[in-house]
Amino acid sequence: MSRAGGPLEKHRSQLDAVGVLLGAAVADVRVRLTDGRAREVPGRVLDLHHVWDFYRTRFLLRHVRAYRRFLDVADELAWETYGPVVRLPGARPKEPPLVGFSRAASPRAHRRGGAYHDLLPRGGIHTPEGRAAAARLPFPVIDVPWSFGSHLPALLTVAHEAAHHIDDDCGLGTEIRERVAGAPLAPDRRAHWVRWAGEAFADVCAAVLCGPAYAAVLADLLDSGDGGESGVDERDFDGPHPPPAARLRLAAAAARLAGHPDAQAGDVEDGKDNAYGQEAAVVARALTTGGLSGLHGLSLAGLLVPERASAGATVSEGARRLLAGGPSRCSSAAGVLAAAALAFRCDPTAYDRRDVGERAVTEVLALRASGTRAGAGPEPPDEQRHSSTHGAAGLAVLAALDAVEESTHR
């Protein structure tokens, strides 16, 4: 199913990772059937199914047409964002992010190697020891709200979440914070932006890839109205996210610095009269200017802007074509989705009447390369280490389940 020509061919590396992880557990179950511990097998199998269900539901939805097309497009945007990292020379084998639906009200990125016990279906392992049974996510996961399935423009936020996985997997955190700390900001403002550095990086990446349409979508999702300046108390933003107005100005500035031809026409401005305009432009410049060592010296534009982008229509032209009933003729998934987002913002009624969202989905899927996803070919030792990591995660599941069994009978 995950090989070339199969229904899940784009997910081969992810399914292989899960197969190795659970394969270690299955091998242990077989041993228990022969060494006198057969009575432990039924409960063990049920627990393993509980863990497997986390992955199973995400893959099975891709067999339901109503969800498959949307998720395939979401995966394509995630791959267009994250894939360039996999293709870097000397890159170790890395599975790309898998997009799925969740009950959360906003998109979320779950990092490779992170705990996912809170994401498991309800009704299962609840002991402290058992929580470790889901402590090593074998590949990155991006969750989006179910409501996104009926509103394609919101999908641009997948690029933001995929950028978090670039940050994690390439070890960019320190470098990003140093870039922001070295930007010409007032000392009292620098502390805020250093704290927001990870989220700022993700917004900048999404804007570099998707252009000003990302800021437009973000404005709608944040429901910031006039930009969110009035009534904002930064003490309410002591976490990783900047205030809405700062995010919008940051995204707008990043799109312009990346050279998007439509950026100057964006309706989110960063003028001097805005509280965040100047400093957002400074931070955007710090993150987009020059190469990052964690990206082999590439700049974000050099990494994320597809070479074929210049061969297609601009996003604004694509939006006009979509509203007129034709294809956008943009040459990348990000371009088509950005064109659809601008089409909706320009004329929501015509967007619905002309079925722009469904036509944009069809256009993105037509752009997909055939076959499985491929990055740089890993060296055998790297592949072996990679497989061993997933096998170790499977053994960790077993150890946690053993701890659960012991705590239950104490």
Backbone hydrogen bonds, N-H to C=O, Kabsch-Sander energy under -0.5 kcal/mol:
donor,donor_aa,acceptor,acceptor_aa,energy
6,G,3,R,-2.6
8,L,1,M,-2.6
9,E,6,G,-1.5
11,H,8,L,-2.1
12,R,9,E,-1.0
15,L,11,H,-2.7
16,D,12,R,-2.7
17,A,13,S,-1.9
18,V,14,Q,-2.1
19,G,15,L,-2.6
20,V,16,D,-2.3
21,L,17,A,-2.3
22,L,18,V,-2.9
23,G,19,G,-1.8
24,A,20,V,-1.5
25,A,21,L,-0.7
26,V,22,L,-2.6
27,A,23,G,-2.5
28,D,24,A,-1.5
29,V,25,A,-2.0
30,R,26,V,-2.1
31,V,27,A,-1.7
32,R,28,D,-2.2
33,L,29,V,-1.3
34,T,31,V,-1.6
35,D,31,V,-1.2
37,R,32,R,-1.0
40,E,37,R,-2.0
41,V,38,A,-1.5
44,R,40,E,-1.8
45,V,41,V,-2.9
46,L,42,P,-2.0
47,D,43,G,-2.3
48,L,44,R,-2.4
49,H,45,V,-2.3
50,H,46,L,-1.7
51,V,47,D,-1.9
52,W,48,L,-3.0
53,D,49,H,-2.2
54,F,50,H,-0.6
54,F,51,V,-1.1
55,Y,51,V,-0.6
55,Y,52,W,-0.8
56,R,52,W,-3.2
57,T,53,D,-2.1
58,R,54,F,-0.6
59,F,55,Y,-1.9
60,L,56,R,-3.0
61,L,57,T,-1.6
62,R,59,F,-1.2
63,H,60,L,-2.3
64,V,61,L,-1.4
65,R,63,H,-0.6
67,Y,64,V,-1.6
68,R,64,V,-3.5
69,R,65,R,-1.5
71,L,67,Y,-2.9
72,D,68,R,-3.0
73,V,69,R,-2.0
74,A,70,F,-2.5
75,D,71,L,-2.9
76,E,72,D,-1.8
77,L,73,V,-2.2
78,A,74,A,-2.4
79,W,75,D,-2.7
80,E,76,E,-2.4
81,T,77,L,-1.7
82,Y,78,A,-3.1
83,G,79,W,-3.1
85,V,82,Y,-1.8
86,V,82,Y,-0.9
87,R,83,G,-1.7
88,L,85,V,-1.1
91,A,88,L,-2.1
98,L,140,P,-1.9
100,G,142,I,-2.6
102,S,144,V,-1.7
108,R,143,D,-2.4
110,H,141,V,-3.3
111,R,109,A,-0.6
113,G,137,L,-3.7
114,G,111,R,-2.0
116,Y,134,A,-3.3
117,H,134,A,-0.8
119,L,116,Y,-1.4
120,L,116,Y,-0.5
120,L,117,H,-1.0
131,R,127,T,-1.3
132,A,129,E,-1.3
133,A,130,G,-2.1
134,A,131,R,-1.4
135,A,132,A,-1.0
137,L,114,G,-2.0
141,V,110,H,-2.3
142,I,98,L,-2.7
143,D,108,R,-2.7
144,V,100,G,-2.4
146,W,102,S,-0.9
148,F,145,P,-1.6
149,G,146,W,-1.6
150,S,147,S,-1.6
151,H,148,F,-1.9
154,A,151,H,-1.2
155,L,152,L,-2.4
156,L,153,P,-1.8
157,T,154,A,-1.8
158,V,155,L,-2.3
159,A,156,L,-1.3
160,H,156,L,-0.6
161,E,157,T,-1.9
162,A,158,V,-2.8
163,A,159,A,-1.7
164,H,160,H,-1.1
165,H,161,E,-1.0
166,I,162,A,-1.5
167,D,163,A,-2.4
168,D,164,H,-2.5
169,D,165,H,-2.8
170,C,166,I,-2.0
171,G,168,D,-0.9
172,L,167,D,-2.2
173,G,167,D,-0.5
176,I,172,L,-2.9
177,R,173,G,-2.3
178,E,174,T,-2.4
179,R,175,E,-2.2
180,V,176,I,-2.2
181,A,177,R,-2.9
182,G,178,E,-1.8
183,A,180,V,-1.3
185,L,183,A,-2.5
189,R,186,A,-1.2
190,R,186,A,-2.3
191,A,187,P,-1.2
192,H,188,D,-0.5
193,W,189,R,-2.0
194,V,190,R,-2.6
195,R,191,A,-1.7
196,W,192,H,-1.6
197,A,194,V,-1.1
200,A,196,W,-2.8
201,F,197,A,-2.6
202,A,198,G,-1.7
203,D,199,E,-2.3
204,V,200,A,-2.6
205,C,201,F,-2.6
206,A,202,A,-2.2
207,A,203,D,-2.1
208,V,204,V,-2.7
209,L,205,C,-2.3
210,C,206,A,-2.9
211,G,207,A,-2.2
213,A,210,C,-0.7
214,Y,211,G,-1.7
215,A,211,G,-0.6
216,A,212,P,-1.8
217,V,213,A,-2.5
218,L,214,Y,-2.8
219,A,215,A,-2.3
220,D,216,A,-1.6
221,L,217,V,-2.5
222,L,218,L,-2.6
223,D,219,A,-0.9
224,S,219,A,-1.3
226,D,224,S,-0.6
227,G,224,S,-0.7
228,G,224,S,-1.2
232,V,229,E,-1.3
234,E,232,V,-0.6
236,D,233,D,-2.6
237,F,234,E,-1.7
238,D,235,R,-0.6
247,R,243,P,-2.0
248,L,244,P,-2.4
249,R,245,A,-2.1
250,L,246,A,-2.3
251,A,247,R,-2.5
252,A,248,L,-2.2
253,A,249,R,-2.4
254,A,250,L,-2.4
255,A,251,A,-2.1
256,R,252,A,-1.7
257,L,253,A,-2.5
258,A,254,A,-1.8
259,G,256,R,-1.5
260,H,255,A,-1.9
263,A,260,H,-1.7
265,A,262,D,-1.3
266,G,263,A,-1.8
269,E,267,D,-0.6
274,N,271,G,-1.7
278,Q,274,N,-0.6
280,A,276,Y,-2.7
281,A,277,G,-1.9
282,V,278,Q,-1.9
283,V,279,E,-2.3
284,A,280,A,-2.6
285,R,281,A,-2.1
286,A,282,V,-2.0
287,L,283,V,-1.8
288,T,284,A,-1.5
289,T,285,R,-2.1
292,L,298,L,-2.3
295,L,292,L,-1.8
296,H,293,S,-1.5
297,G,292,L,-2.2
298,L,295,L,-1.4
303,L,299,S,-1.8
304,L,300,L,-3.0
305,V,301,A,-2.0
309,A,306,P,-1.4
310,S,307,E,-0.7
311,A,308,R,-1.6
312,G,308,R,-0.6
312,G,309,A,-1.2
313,A,329,R,-1.9
318,G,314,T,-2.6
319,A,315,V,-2.5
320,R,316,S,-1.9
321,R,317,E,-2.3
322,L,318,G,-2.4
323,L,319,A,-2.2
324,A,320,R,-1.3
325,G,322,L,-1.2
326,G,321,R,-2.7
336,V,332,S,-2.4
337,L,333,A,-2.6
338,A,334,A,-2.3
339,A,335,G,-2.4
340,A,336,V,-2.3
341,A,337,L,-2.1
342,L,338,A,-2.4
343,A,339,A,-2.3
344,F,340,A,-2.2
345,R,341,A,-2.1
346,C,342,L,-2.3
347,D,343,A,-2.4
351,Y,347,D,-2.4
352,D,348,P,-2.1
353,R,349,T,-2.8
354,R,350,A,-2.6
355,D,352,D,-1.3
356,V,351,Y,-2.5
359,R,355,D,-1.9
360,A,356,V,-2.6
361,V,357,G,-2.1
362,T,358,E,-2.1
363,E,359,R,-2.0
364,V,360,A,-2.5
365,L,361,V,-2.4
366,A,362,T,-1.6
367,L,363,E,-0.9
367,L,364,V,-0.9
368,R,364,V,-0.6
368,R,365,L,-0.7
376,A,86,V,-1.5
383,E,379,E,-2.4
384,Q,380,P,-2.6
385,R,381,P,-2.5
386,H,382,D,-2.7
387,S,383,E,-2.5
388,S,384,Q,-2.4
389,T,385,R,-2.1
390,H,386,H,-1.6
391,G,387,S,-2.4
392,A,388,S,-2.6
393,A,389,T,-1.7
394,G,390,H,-1.8
395,L,391,G,-2.0
396,A,392,A,-1.9
397,V,393,A,-1.7
398,L,394,G,-1.8
399,A,395,L,-2.5
400,A,396,A,-2.3
401,L,397,V,-2.3
402,D,398,L,-2.4
403,A,399,A,-2.0
404,V,400,A,-2.2
405,E,401,L,-2.4
406,E,402,D,-2.3
407,S,403,A,-2.5
408,T,404,V,-2.0
409,H,405,E,-1.2
410,R,407,S,-0.5
